[in-house]
């Protein structure tokens, strides 16, 4: 799975959370010599999510577990367009011929794919973007993974 991580940077996820800071002041009470509750210095903790994981690999695995359909669309787009596409097809012959995933990409194959993913105008990148952007589960997975620590 980790061999597919590097191409995540093809999409950039942007978003922001808005927090409601308003409070209800319609009720008033008489002041007393003791406070109604003791103040705390610790903020309220939100449940930990995938993006809160300490490493990229943990975060990626978490999003993989949450969205396996998106991950499969993502992985298939990378394999079809980058590993087994026209630019690296010769370097990745053994990997592309193994339909069950039993053969890992060779060093030569990984070097080829690493090179074509650096070129934003390559057939690999263009094909990946076209294929993934047409699948909402893939787009969701990529956007989620872009929130992982780098």
Residue, then its C-alpha position, 0 to 999 in steps of 0.5 A: x500500500x505504501x507504494x501508492x502514497x507518493x501521488x497523493x499530492x496531485x490534489x489539494x484539499x482545502x477546508x475550514x471549520x467554523x466554530x459557534x462562539x455565541x453563548x446564551x446570556x438570557x439567564x442571570x443569577x445573583x453573584x455569590x461569594x463562590x463561583x458556580x463551577x471551577x474554571x478549567x485550564x484544559x480545552x474540551x478534547x475532540x475525538x481523535x480522527x485520522x488527520x490527528x494521527x502522528x505520522x503520515x502512514x498511520x493517517x493514510x492507513x486510517x483513511x484506508x480503513x474508513x474508505x476502502x472503496x475510495x482507496x481502491x479507486x485511487x490505487x487502480x488509477x495509479x496502477x493503470x495510469x502510472x505503473x502500467x501506463x505507456x510511460x512505465x509499461x516496459x519497466x513495470x512488466x512483471x508487476x503489471x502482469x501479476x493480476x493478484x498483486x503478488x509481484x512487487x514493483x522492481x526498483x527500475x519500475x519505481x524509479x520510472x514511476x517516481x520520475x513521471x509523477x514529478x512531471x505534472x504534464x505526464x500521461x501518468x498524472x493527467x490520466x490519474x487526475x482524469x480517472x480519479x476526478x470522475x470517481x467521488x470515492x477516489x476524490x474523497x480519499x485523496x482529499x482526506x489523505x491530503x489532511x494527513x501530517x506531511 
